[in-house]
């Protein structure tokens, strides 16, 4: 039997438990409401309950992300890892190599040289880091997605923001994370989409790594140069060092040597295969190159075309190359009765391009490299290829130092303006880390973010309409830095050729290549006039180099020659036995040569471009000298010398 007091205690317990339940329910309700509100603010709640029409917008964007990404990846594969090709170097008959191989001359289809020797004789590498390829694809997607996405056929309103993509190239796929703010007004409700993700199955990363392996092996062992020296040594069409036992020394026309060598390279380079790759079964093991560990599902091909440039210097520098006979002098004439002996010592310096193509799963990645033979020897290894950017990504993943960056544009009156949406990156050694963009906060515009720690790194700031700014910055301690950015001015210009002290417009058959070099600000422009009549300039000092190339419909004919070569030969009969000789001469005809393009003028000078002039509504007038049409090599060299030495009128601006 329970007592009354026990019942009261029991009721009290139930009341307390009930109160606890009520409190917990209230807390649960409060946090659930706040959680839902937070989800709405972060746009997760709304995107999980999208109507079919709004989901259709999401699908349209995803389709375009895939489409634009595939276009960009195809360009990257075709152009050696680049979407935007590097600034081309000036091509001349003396140095016919740019930094881009023109696959079909005149078609503007180019592949970047991963290894090439510049006009100054220094070796250069344009092998793109993986980060650069990612950045190139990001810029391509950002610039082209809006043109692909078409909302005009929809019967509801959509407001879109800026596209910002982030690309990661893996071995077997490329992942795209994209920020594309969309505000969709549908049935009196606002739906917001922002984050999109995509992936493209492609072996770009795998082929890129294989291409690096091939390039490193070439740079280490010079297998292309060594094979080229073998061709020169083996083929009878090409004179080389050695002896033979013919009684008359052999002779070769210089022109024939060059043409035969082109044909030999065309046949042999295209026959090379790489061991342990797809379709690498060949009977001739000499043509099987051991370059990589294994890639049995990758097809690797090498190619040289006779339409591509071949720069060759042959010593002795004669139109007729021939050997020297040992059968001279009294003793030598006596030996003639028994055998003949001739020596040959021909020295070659040559450069030519090779295109390396890798294929897998219907995807192609290709790059160009330059083969260099110097004094019958493979080029020296003076080029170090640093791939540390791809093996140490932890630099970017662990930023530690807080840095504030202000991007300031310079107005023509020297006043400064804050620049919004300026992209900020940081380069430590060969690693480039993307930091972010400048944003407006109340009355100020800046970027404040954590940077990887590095001594003497490079702060890189980019903004459309302004020249890229690179500033040395150490990030071992917190700091604030202001970066001045020079605006780019697009100026229309005309060229006047001064010939016999009289300025004239260029002839319709004249093409003028103009190179503007502002080395201090790392700003370069190459213009082909009259096809291009707009140049993008920033203020500063420029080294300007211009060359006029004249092309005639029938070509310029350089008169052929008849050469007479004479050798001392032993006289007939007894006189020859005692060493008496007589001179015997042979006449050789060198056919005339037609040259379609020659230099007829140009100029080389320094010029200061002031922002006060560049910002005005005026036209730039450039003057270059004209020296007439050269008819032979000596006159052509004379034209080139005059371009270097003769002064020209200063450029001027006209309203």
C-alpha positions as CSV (number, residue, x, y, z in Angstrom):
1,X,0.0,0.0,0.0
2,X,1.4,3.3,-1.1
3,X,1.6,6.3,1.2
4,X,0.2,9.7,0.1
5,X,3.6,11.3,0.1
6,X,4.9,8.7,-2.3
7,X,2.3,9.6,-4.8
8,X,3.2,13.3,-4.6
9,X,6.8,12.4,-5.3
10,X,5.8,10.4,-8.3
11,X,3.7,13.2,-9.7
12,X,6.7,15.6,-9.3
13,X,8.9,13.3,-11.3
14,X,6.5,13.2,-14.2
15,X,6.1,17.0,-14.2
16,X,9.9,17.4,-14.3
17,X,10.2,14.9,-17.1
18,X,7.5,16.7,-19.0
19,X,9.2,20.0,-18.6
20,X,12.4,18.5,-20.0
21,X,10.6,17.1,-23.0
22,X,9.0,20.5,-23.7
23,X,12.3,22.3,-23.4
24,X,14.0,19.8,-25.7
25,X,11.2,20.1,-28.2
26,X,11.5,23.9,-28.2
27,X,15.3,23.7,-28.7
28,X,14.9,21.2,-31.5
29,X,12.3,23.4,-33.1
30,X,14.5,26.5,-32.7
31,X,17.5,24.9,-34.2
32,X,15.6,23.2,-37.0
33,X,14.1,26.5,-38.1
34,X,17.6,28.1,-37.9
35,X,19.1,25.2,-39.8
36,X,16.5,25.5,-42.6
37,X,17.1,29.3,-42.7
38,X,20.9,28.7,-43.0
39,X,20.2,26.2,-45.8
40,X,18.1,28.8,-47.6
41,X,20.9,31.4,-47.2
42,X,23.5,28.9,-48.5
43,X,21.2,28.0,-51.4
44,X,21.3,24.3,-50.5
45,X,17.7,24.1,-49.4
46,X,16.3,25.7,-52.6
47,X,18.5,23.7,-55.0
48,X,17.3,20.4,-53.6
49,X,13.7,21.2,-54.4
50,X,14.1,22.6,-57.9
51,X,11.2,22.4,-60.4
52,X,11.8,20.6,-63.6
53,X,12.1,23.8,-65.5
54,X,14.8,25.1,-63.3
55,X,16.6,21.8,-63.4
56,X,16.5,22.2,-67.2
57,X,18.6,25.3,-66.7
58,X,21.0,23.4,-64.6
59,X,21.3,20.7,-67.3
60,X,21.8,23.3,-70.0
61,X,24.8,24.8,-68.1
62,X,26.3,21.3,-67.5
63,X,26.0,20.5,-71.2
64,X,27.9,23.7,-72.1
65,X,30.5,23.1,-69.5
66,X,31.2,19.7,-71.1
67,X,31.1,21.1,-74.6
68,X,33.4,24.1,-74.0
69,X,35.8,21.9,-71.9
70,X,36.2,19.4,-74.7
71,X,36.9,22.1,-77.2
72,X,39.6,23.6,-75.0
73,X,41.1,20.2,-74.3
74,X,41.3,19.5,-78.1
75,X,43.2,22.8,-78.6
76,X,45.6,22.1,-75.7
77,X,46.4,18.7,-77.3
78,X,46.9,20.1,-80.8
79,X,49.1,23.1,-79.7
80,X,51.5,21.5,-77.3
81,X,49.7,22.3,-74.1
82,X,48.6,25.8,-74.9
83,X,45.3,27.4,-75.9
84,X,46.8,30.9,-76.3
85,X,50.1,30.5,-78.2
86,X,53.1,32.3,-76.9
87,X,54.1,35.6,-78.5
88,X,55.8,34.5,-81.8
89,X,59.4,35.3,-82.5
90,X,60.4,37.1,-85.7
91,X,61.2,34.7,-88.5
92,X,63.8,35.6,-91.0
93,X,65.7,33.8,-93.8
94,X,68.7,33.9,-91.5
95,X,66.8,32.4,-88.5
96,X,63.7,30.6,-89.9
97,X,62.6,29.2,-86.5
98,X,59.9,30.8,-84.4
99,X,58.9,29.4,-81.0
100,X,55.9,27.8,-82.8
101,X,56.1,25.2,-85.6
102,X,53.8,26.1,-88.4
103,X,52.4,22.7,-89.3
104,X,51.0,23.8,-92.7
105,X,52.9,26.9,-93.7
106,X,50.5,29.8,-94.0
107,X,47.6,28.1,-92.2
108,X,48.3,29.5,-88.7
109,X,48.0,26.0,-87.3
110,X,50.9,25.9,-84.9
111,X,52.5,23.6,-82.3
112,X,54.7,25.0,-79.6
113,X,58.4,24.0,-79.5
114,X,59.2,22.4,-76.1
115,X,62.9,22.8,-76.9
116,X,64.2,25.4,-79.3
117,X,67.4,27.5,-79.8
118,X,66.8,31.2,-79.9
119,X,68.5,33.6,-82.3
120,X,71.0,34.4,-79.5
121,X,72.1,30.8,-79.4
122,X,70.6,30.1,-76.0
123,X,68.4,27.0,-75.5
124,X,64.9,27.7,-74.4
125,X,62.1,25.4,-73.2
126,X,58.4,26.2,-73.5
127,X,57.2,23.0,-71.9
128,X,54.1,24.1,-70.1
129,X,53.7,23.1,-66.4
130,X,50.5,21.3,-65.7
131,X,49.3,24.3,-63.7
132,X,49.6,26.5,-66.8
133,X,47.4,24.0,-68.8
134,X,44.8,24.2,-66.1
135,X,44.9,28.0,-66.1
136,X,44.6,28.1,-69.9
137,X,41.5,25.8,-69.8
138,X,40.0,27.9,-66.9
139,X,40.4,31.1,-69.0
140,X,38.9,29.4,-72.0
141,X,35.9,28.2,-70.1
142,X,35.4,31.5,-68.4
143,X,35.5,33.4,-71.7
144,X,33.3,31.1,-73.7
145,X,30.6,29.6,-71.4
146,X,28.3,32.6,-71.7
147,X,28.4,32.3,-75.5
148,X,27.3,28.7,-75.3
149,X,24.6,29.0,-72.7
150,X,21.5,30.4,-74.4
151,X,18.5,31.4,-72.1
152,X,16.7,33.4,-74.8
153,X,14.2,30.6,-75.5
154,X,13.0,30.3,-71.9
155,X,9.8,32.1,-70.8
156,X,11.2,33.2,-67.5
157,X,13.9,35.6,-66.5
158,X,17.5,34.6,-65.5
159,X,20.1,36.9,-64.2
160,X,23.7,35.6,-64.5
161,X,27.0,36.6,-62.8
162,X,30.6,36.1,-63.7
163,X,32.0,32.6,-64.5
164,X,34.9,31.4,-62.4
165,X,36.2,27.9,-63.0
166,X,38.7,25.7,-61.3
167,X,40.3,22.9,-63.4
168,X,42.3,19.9,-62.2
169,X,44.0,17.8,-64.8
170,X,44.4,14.2,-63.7
171,X,45.9,11.3,-65.6
172,X,42.6,9.9,-66.9
173,X,40.2,12.8,-66.6
174,X,39.8,16.5,-66.2
175,X,37.6,17.8,-63.4
176,X,35.9,21.2,-63.6
177,X,34.4,23.0,-60.6
178,X,32.6,26.1,-61.7
179,X,31.0,29.0,-60.0
180,X,28.3,30.6,-62.1
181,X,25.7,32.6,-60.1
182,X,22.2,32.3,-61.6
183,X,19.1,33.9,-60.2
184,X,16.0,32.4,-61.8
185,X,12.6,34.1,-61.5
186,X,10.1,31.3,-62.0
187,X,6.4,31.3,-61.0
188,X,6.9,34.2,-58.6
189,X,9.7,32.4,-56.8
190,X,13.5,33.1,-56.9
191,X,15.7,30.1,-57.3
192,X,19.5,30.4,-57.1
193,X,22.1,28.2,-58.7
194,X,25.8,28.8,-58.2
195,X,28.1,25.7,-58.1
196,X,28.5,23.3,-61.0
197,X,30.7,20.3,-61.4
198,X,31.9,18.4,-64.4
199,X,34.4,15.8,-65.5
200,X,35.7,14.9,-69.0
201,X,37.2,11.5,-69.5
202,X,40.5,12.2,-71.3
203,X,44.1,10.8,-71.2
204,X,45.6,14.3,-71.3
205,X,47.4,14.0,-68.0
206,X,48.8,10.6,-69.0
207,X,50.0,11.7,-72.4
208,X,51.5,14.8,-71.0
209,X,53.6,12.7,-68.6
210,X,54.7,10.5,-71.4
211,X,55.6,13.5,-73.5
212,X,57.7,14.9,-70.6
213,X,59.5,11.5,-70.4
214,X,60.3,11.6,-74.1
215,X,61.6,15.2,-73.9
216,X,63.8,14.5,-70.9
217,X,65.3,11.4,-72.7
218,X,66.0,13.5,-75.8
219,X,67.6,16.3,-73.7
220,X,69.7,13.7,-71.9
221,X,70.8,11.3,-74.7
222,X,70.1,13.4,-77.9
223,X,68.8,10.4,-79.7
224,X,67.4,12.5,-82.6
225,X,70.7,14.3,-83.1
226,X,72.7,11.0,-83.0
227,X,70.4,9.4,-85.6
228,X,70.8,12.5,-87.8
229,X,74.6,12.2,-87.7
230,X,74.2,8.5,-88.6
231,X,72.1,9.5,-91.7
232,X,74.8,11.9,-92.8
233,X,77.4,9.3,-92.4
234,X,75.6,6.4,-94.1
235,X,74.0,7.8,-97.1
236,X,76.2,8.3,-100.2
237,X,74.2,11.3,-101.3
238,X,75.6,13.2,-98.4
239,X,79.4,13.8,-98.3
240,X,81.0,13.3,-94.9
241,X,84.4,12.6,-93.3
242,X,86.3,9.6,-94.5
243,X,88.3,8.2,-97.5
244,X,87.6,6.3,-100.6
245,X,89.8,4.7,-103.3
246,X,88.3,6.3,-106.4
247,X,90.8,7.8,-108.8
248,X,88.8,10.9,-109.2
249,X,87.4,12.7,-106.1
250,X,83.6,12.8,-105.9
251,X,81.8,16.1,-106.3
252,X,78.4,17.2,-104.9
253,X,76.3,20.2,-105.6
254,X,75.5,22.1,-102.4
255,X,71.9,22.5,-103.5
256,X,71.6,18.7,-104.1
257,X,73.0,17.9,-100.7
258,X,70.3,20.1,-99.0
259,X,67.5,18.6,-101.0
260,X,68.7,15.0,-100.5
261,X,69.1,15.5,-96.8
262,X,65.5,16.8,-96.5
263,X,64.3,13.7,-98.3
264,X,66.4,11.4,-96.1
265,X,65.1,13.1,-92.9
266,X,61.5,12.8,-94.2
267,X,61.7,9.1,-94.8
268,X,63.7,8.1,-91.7
269,X,62.3,10.4,-89.0
270,X,58.7,9.3,-89.9
271,X,59.7,5.6,-89.5
272,X,60.7,5.9,-85.9
273,X,58.7,4.0,-83.3
274,X,59.0,3.8,-79.5
275,X,59.6,0.5,-77.8
276,X,56.8,-0.9,-75.6
277,X,54.1,1.4,-77.1
278,X,51.2,0.6,-79.3
279,X,52.0,-0.4,-83.0
280,X,55.8,-0.5,-82.2
281,X,56.5,-3.8,-83.9
282,X,59.2,-3.1,-86.5
283,X,61.6,-5.4,-88.3
284,X,64.5,-2.9,-88.2
285,X,65.4,-2.5,-84.6
286,X,67.5,0.6,-85.4
287,X,64.2,2.4,-85.9
288,X,62.9,1.3,-82.4
289,X,63.7,3.9,-79.8
290,X,63.9,3.0,-76.1
291,X,62.6,6.2,-74.4
292,X,59.9,5.3,-71.9
293,X,59.3,2.5,-69.4
294,X,56.0,1.3,-70.9
295,X,52.9,2.7,-72.5
296,X,51.5,-0.2,-74.6
297,X,48.2,1.6,-75.1
298,X,49.8,4.8,-76.4
299,X,50.7,5.4,-80.0
300,X,53.8,7.6,-80.5
301,X,54.9,9.0,-83.9
302,X,57.7,11.3,-85.0
303,X,57.4,13.4,-88.1
304,X,59.5,15.7,-90.3
305,X,58.2,17.4,-93.4
306,X,60.3,18.8,-96.3
307,X,58.0,21.9,-96.2
308,X,59.3,22.7,-92.7
309,X,62.4,24.8,-92.2
310,X,65.9,23.3,-92.4
311,X,68.8,25.6,-91.5
312,X,72.1,24.2,-92.7
313,X,75.6,25.4,-93.0
314,X,78.2,23.2,-94.9
315,X,81.9,23.6,-94.6
316,X,83.7,24.0,-97.0
317,X,81.3,26.8,-98.0
318,X,81.5,26.1,-101.8
319,X,78.8,25.5,-104.3
320,X,80.7,22.4,-105.3
321,X,81.8,20.1,-102.4
322,X,84.6,17.6,-103.2
323,X,87.3,15.5,-101.7
324,X,91.1,15.9,-101.7
325,X,93.2,13.5,-103.5
326,X,96.3,12.0,-101.9
327,X,97.7,11.2,-105.3
328,X,99.8,14.3,-105.7
329,X,103.4,15.0,-105.7
330,X,106.2,12.8,-107.1
331,X,105.5,9.9,-104.7
332,X,101.8,10.3,-105.0
333,X,102.0,10.0,-108.8
334,X,104.0,6.9,-108.5
335,X,101.3,5.4,-106.2
336,X,98.7,6.1,-108.8
337,X,99.9,3.0,-110.7
338,X,98.7,0.9,-107.9
339,X,95.8,2.5,-106.1
340,X,93.9,5.9,-105.7
341,X,93.0,7.5,-102.4
342,X,90.8,10.5,-101.6
343,X,89.9,12.1,-98.3
344,X,86.7,13.9,-97.4
345,X,86.1,16.3,-94.4
346,X,82.8,18.0,-94.6
347,X,81.4,19.7,-91.5
348,X,77.7,20.3,-90.9
349,X,75.8,22.7,-88.7
350,X,72.0,22.2,-89.0
351,X,68.7,22.7,-87.3
352,X,65.3,21.2,-88.1
353,X,62.0,20.6,-86.3
354,X,60.4,17.3,-85.3
355,X,56.8,16.9,-84.4
356,X,56.1,14.3,-81.7
357,X,52.5,13.0,-81.6
358,X,50.9,10.8,-78.9
359,X,47.5,9.2,-79.3
360,X,45.2,7.3,-77.0
361,X,41.4,6.8,-76.9
362,X,40.9,9.1,-79.9
363,X,42.7,11.9,-78.1
364,X,45.9,13.5,-79.5
365,X,48.6,15.4,-77.7
366,X,51.5,16.7,-79.7
367,X,54.5,19.0,-79.3
368,X,57.5,20.1,-81.4
369,X,61.2,19.9,-80.6
370,X,64.3,21.2,-82.4
371,X,67.1,18.9,-83.5
372,X,70.5,20.6,-83.5
373,X,73.8,19.3,-84.9
374,X,76.8,21.6,-84.3
375,X,80.1,20.9,-86.0
376,X,79.1,17.2,-86.7
377,X,78.2,16.8,-83.0
378,X,75.0,16.6,-81.1
379,X,74.2,19.9,-79.3
380,X,75.6,20.2,-75.7
381,X,73.2,19.7,-72.8
382,X,73.0,23.3,-71.5
383,X,69.3,23.1,-70.8
384,X,67.9,22.0,-67.5
385,X,64.2,21.1,-67.5
386,X,62.7,21.7,-64.1
387,X,59.5,19.9,-63.3
388,X,59.3,20.8,-59.6
389,X,56.1,22.7,-60.1
390,X,54.3,19.3,-60.7
391,X,55.9,17.4,-57.8
392,X,55.5,19.9,-55.0
393,X,51.9,21.1,-55.0
394,X,52.0,21.2,-51.2
395,X,53.3,24.8,-51.5
396,X,49.9,26.0,-52.6
397,X,47.9,23.8,-50.3
398,X,49.4,25.2,-47.1
399,X,49.2,29.0,-47.2
400,X,50.4,30.6,-43.9
401,X,51.1,34.3,-44.3
402,X,48.4,37.0,-44.4
403,X,49.0,39.4,-47.3
404,X,46.8,42.4,-48.4
405,X,47.1,43.3,-52.1
406,X,45.8,46.6,-53.7
407,X,45.6,46.7,-57.5
408,X,45.8,50.3,-58.8
409,X,45.3,51.4,-62.4
410,X,47.2,54.4,-63.6
411,X,45.1,57.1,-65.4
412,X,46.5,59.3,-68.1
413,X,46.7,62.2,-65.6
414,X,48.7,60.0,-63.2
415,X,45.8,59.6,-60.8
416,X,45.1,56.1,-59.5
417,X,42.0,54.0,-59.6
418,X,41.1,50.9,-57.6
419,X,40.8,47.8,-59.8
420,X,38.1,45.3,-58.9
421,X,38.2,41.6,-60.0
422,X,42.0,41.7,-60.6
423,X,43.3,38.1,-60.5
424,X,46.1,37.6,-58.0
425,X,48.6,34.7,-58.2
426,X,51.9,33.9,-56.5
427,X,54.9,32.2,-58.0
428,X,57.4,30.5,-55.7
429,X,60.2,28.9,-57.7
430,X,58.4,27.2,-60.6
431,X,55.1,26.7,-58.7
432,X,52.2,29.1,-59.4
433,X,49.5,29.4,-56.8
434,X,46.1,31.0,-57.6
435,X,45.2,33.2,-54.6
436,X,42.0,35.0,-55.6
437,X,40.6,38.3,-56.9
438,X,40.4,41.9,-55.5
439,X,37.0,42.7,-54.1
440,X,35.3,45.9,-52.9
441,X,34.8,46.3,-49.2
442,X,33.0,49.5,-48.2
443,X,35.2,52.3,-49.6
444,X,38.3,50.1,-50.5
445,X,39.1,47.5,-53.0
446,X,41.7,44.9,-52.3
447,X,42.4,41.2,-51.7
448,X,43.3,39.9,-48.3
449,X,44.3,36.3,-48.2
450,X,46.9,33.8,-46.9
451,X,49.9,33.2,-49.2
452,X,52.4,30.3,-49.2
453,X,55.6,31.3,-47.4
454,X,58.4,31.9,-49.9
455,X,61.5,34.2,-50.2
456,X,61.8,36.4,-53.4
457,X,58.7,35.0,-55.0
458,X,56.7,36.7,-57.7
459,X,53.3,38.4,-57.1
460,X,51.4,38.2,-60.4
461,X,48.3,40.5,-60.9
462,X,46.1,40.3,-64.1
463,X,43.2,42.5,-65.1
464,X,41.6,42.7,-68.5
465,X,42.6,45.9,-70.3
466,X,45.9,46.2,-68.3
467,X,49.4,44.8,-68.7
468,X,50.2,41.9,-66.4
469,X,52.2,43.1,-63.4
470,X,54.9,41.0,-61.8
471,X,56.4,42.2,-58.5
472,X,59.0,40.5,-56.3
473,X,57.5,39.7,-52.9
474,X,58.7,37.7,-49.9
475,X,55.9,36.2,-47.9
476,X,57.8,35.2,-44.7
477,X,55.9,37.9,-42.8
478,X,52.6,39.7,-43.0
479,X,52.5,42.7,-45.3
480,X,50.5,45.1,-47.5
481,X,51.5,45.8,-51.1
482,X,50.1,48.1,-53.8
483,X,50.6,47.0,-57.4
484,X,50.5,49.6,-60.1
485,X,49.0,48.4,-63.4
486,X,49.5,50.1,-66.7
487,X,46.5,50.3,-69.0
488,X,46.7,48.9,-72.5
489,X,45.9,51.3,-75.3
490,X,44.7,50.0,-78.7
491,X,46.1,52.3,-81.3
492,X,45.4,52.2,-85.0
493,X,48.6,52.8,-87.0
494,X,49.9,53.3,-90.5
495,X,53.3,52.6,-92.0
496,X,55.2,54.8,-94.4
497,X,58.2,53.6,-96.3
498,X,61.0,56.2,-96.9
499,X,62.7,55.4,-100.2
500,X,65.0,57.9,-101.8
501,X,64.0,60.4,-99.0
502,X,60.4,60.3,-100.1
503,X,57.7,58.6,-97.9
504,X,55.2,56.4,-99.6
505,X,52.6,53.8,-98.7
506,X,53.7,50.2,-98.8
507,X,53.1,48.4,-102.1
508,X,50.4,45.7,-102.2
509,X,53.1,43.0,-102.5
510,X,55.0,44.2,-99.4
511,X,54.4,42.6,-96.0
512,X,55.9,44.4,-93.0
513,X,56.6,42.5,-89.8
514,X,57.0,44.8,-86.8
515,X,58.1,43.7,-83.3
516,X,57.5,46.0,-80.3
517,X,59.5,45.0,-77.2
518,X,59.1,46.8,-73.9
519,X,61.5,44.7,-71.9
520,X,61.2,46.6,-68.7
521,X,57.4,45.8,-68.4
522,X,57.7,42.5,-70.2
523,X,55.2,43.7,-72.9
524,X,55.6,42.4,-76.5
525,X,53.6,42.9,-79.6
526,X,54.3,41.4,-83.1
527,X,52.3,42.9,-86.0
528,X,52.0,41.9,-89.6
529,X,51.1,45.0,-91.6
530,X,48.8,45.7,-93.5
531,X,46.7,42.7,-92.3
532,X,46.9,44.1,-88.8
533,X,46.6,47.9,-88.3
534,X,46.0,47.9,-84.5
535,X,48.7,47.6,-81.9
536,X,48.2,47.2,-78.1
537,X,50.7,49.4,-76.3
538,X,51.4,50.5,-72.8
539,X,53.5,53.5,-71.9
540,X,57.3,53.0,-71.7
541,X,60.4,52.5,-73.7
542,X,60.2,50.2,-76.8
543,X,62.8,48.5,-79.0
544,X,61.2,48.4,-82.4
545,X,62.4,46.1,-85.1
546,X,60.7,46.1,-88.5
547,X,61.4,44.1,-91.7
548,X,59.8,44.6,-95.1
549,X,59.3,41.3,-97.0
550,X,58.6,41.7,-100.7
551,X,56.9,38.9,-102.6
552,X,56.5,38.8,-106.4
553,X,54.0,36.6,-108.3
554,X,56.8,35.0,-110.4
555,X,59.5,35.2,-107.9
556,X,62.9,36.9,-108.0
557,X,65.3,35.2,-110.2
558,X,69.0,34.9,-109.1
559,X,71.1,34.3,-112.2
560,X,72.7,30.9,-112.4
561,X,76.5,30.4,-112.7
562,X,78.9,28.3,-114.6
563,X,81.7,27.3,-112.3
564,X,85.1,26.0,-113.4
565,X,86.9,23.7,-111.0
566,X,90.5,22.8,-111.7
567,X,92.8,20.1,-110.3
568,X,96.4,19.1,-110.9
569,X,96.4,15.8,-112.6
570,X,99.5,13.7,-113.6
571,X,100.6,14.0,-117.2
572,X,100.2,11.1,-119.5
573,X,103.1,8.7,-120.0
574,X,106.5,8.9,-118.5
575,X,106.2,12.5,-117.5
576,X,103.5,11.6,-115.0
577,X,105.8,9.0,-113.3
578,X,108.4,11.6,-112.5
579,X,105.8,13.9,-110.9
580,X,104.9,16.4,-113.7
581,X,101.3,17.5,-113.6
582,X,99.0,19.4,-115.8
583,X,95.9,21.4,-114.9
584,X,92.6,19.9,-115.9
585,X,89.4,21.8,-115.5
586,X,85.8,20.8,-115.4
587,X,82.9,23.2,-115.9
588,X,79.8,22.8,-113.7
589,X,76.6,24.7,-114.3
590,X,74.6,25.9,-111.2
591,X,71.0,26.4,-112.1
592,X,69.3,29.7,-111.4
593,X,67.3,29.9,-108.2
594,X,63.9,31.6,-107.8
595,X,63.3,33.3,-104.4
596,X,59.8,34.3,-103.7
597,X,60.5,36.4,-100.6
598,X,63.3,38.8,-99.8
599,X,64.0,41.7,-97.4
600,X,63.7,45.1,-99.1
601,X,63.8,47.4,-96.1
602,X,63.1,47.9,-92.4
603,X,64.3,49.7,-89.3
604,X,65.6,49.2,-85.8
605,X,65.3,51.9,-83.2
606,X,64.3,52.9,-79.7
607,X,61.1,54.8,-79.0
608,X,59.4,56.2,-75.9
609,X,55.6,55.9,-75.9
610,X,54.0,58.3,-73.4
611,X,50.6,57.7,-71.9
612,X,49.6,61.3,-72.7
613,X,49.9,60.5,-76.4
614,X,48.5,56.9,-76.2
615,X,45.4,58.0,-74.4
616,X,44.4,60.6,-77.1
617,X,42.2,59.9,-80.1
618,X,44.9,59.9,-82.6
619,X,46.7,57.6,-85.1
620,X,50.3,56.3,-84.8
621,X,52.5,56.7,-87.9
622,X,55.5,54.5,-88.2
623,X,58.4,55.2,-90.6
624,X,60.7,52.5,-92.0
625,X,63.4,52.7,-94.6
626,X,63.2,51.1,-98.1
627,X,66.4,50.0,-99.9
628,X,65.1,48.4,-103.1
629,X,64.9,44.8,-104.2
630,X,68.1,42.8,-103.8
631,X,69.0,40.5,-106.6
632,X,71.6,38.3,-104.9
633,X,72.8,37.2,-101.5
634,X,75.4,40.0,-101.2
635,X,72.7,42.6,-101.8
636,X,70.4,40.9,-99.3
637,X,73.1,41.0,-96.6
638,X,73.6,44.6,-97.5
639,X,69.9,45.3,-96.9
640,X,70.1,43.6,-93.5
641,X,73.1,45.6,-92.6
642,X,71.4,48.9,-93.5
643,X,68.4,48.0,-91.4
644,X,70.6,47.7,-88.4
645,X,72.7,50.9,-89.0
646,X,70.7,53.5,-90.9
647,X,68.5,55.9,-88.8
648,X,64.9,56.4,-89.5
649,X,62.3,59.1,-88.6
650,X,60.7,59.0,-85.2
651,X,57.1,57.7,-85.0
652,X,54.5,60.4,-84.6
653,X,50.8,60.7,-83.7
654,X,48.3,62.4,-86.0
655,X,44.7,63.4,-85.2
